[in-house]
Amino acid sequence: MDYKMKVDHAGQRKKTRGMKMIDAAAKRSASRWASLTVKRIKRGLSGEYLKTRSGKLKRVVGMRIESTGKVQKITLGTNVGATKDDVVYARIHEEGGWIFPKTKRALTIPLPGIKGRVSDFGTFGKGGNLFVIKSKRHGLGVIAMKTASGKRWRPLFVLRTSVKMPARHWFSRPIAEQHPLLKMMMSEDYLYAEAMAMAERSANKKADAAAEAQKAAYMGGE
């Protein structure tokens, strides 16, 4: 007399494989969130929070993911990605503040539509095409350029002894906006589902590789 029972534990084995992938799933989720957030920051630099003239600030925003045991450290910034360049004006555009000239007597503030430096437009003095128009309304004055005919002139830059920059929060606002997504992507349920999916893909890949190896062995034996 006996009693036989068949127990299928494939589901438990599948769950066990998934649990082993939790750390990898956490790293993958952290990296994915960081990548999405960098894209969101760069989108904000296209005019939503700040319109960059040269595009340099947008180019240097990057990310770094560091895994220490079961901790994922996410770093976002202007000097952490593949393009390392700590843009000096990044912080003042974020927090706001006063700007003063360091070596010159005045700051040169480009008027709307003007791009580049003063030296890009010409030279001062005898034979030059640049000159300064004194103006009480515009602080120290305005740098202007003579036209080709010499009969007309075009204003280029306003001279200032200081400029107050408004806080744009181009960096902190997108991160705050993305923070709920980070909480969701690092939650237990999300990581478990991600780990199970990764385990399933890994198992399928191994099965496909084994099938290919078996096929190659069979073909080689003919």
ABEGO torsion letter per residue (X at the ends): XBBBBBBBAAAAAAAAAAAAAAAAAAAAAAAAAAAAAAAAAAAAAAGAABBBAAGAAAAABBBBBBBBEABBBBBBEAAABABBBBBAAAAAAAAEEBBBBAABABBBBBBBGBBEBAAAAEBBEBGBABBBBBBAAAEAEBBBBBBAAGABBBBABBBBABBBBBBAGAAAAAAAAAAAAAAAAABAAAAAAAAAAAAAAAAAAAAAAAAAAAAAAAAAAX
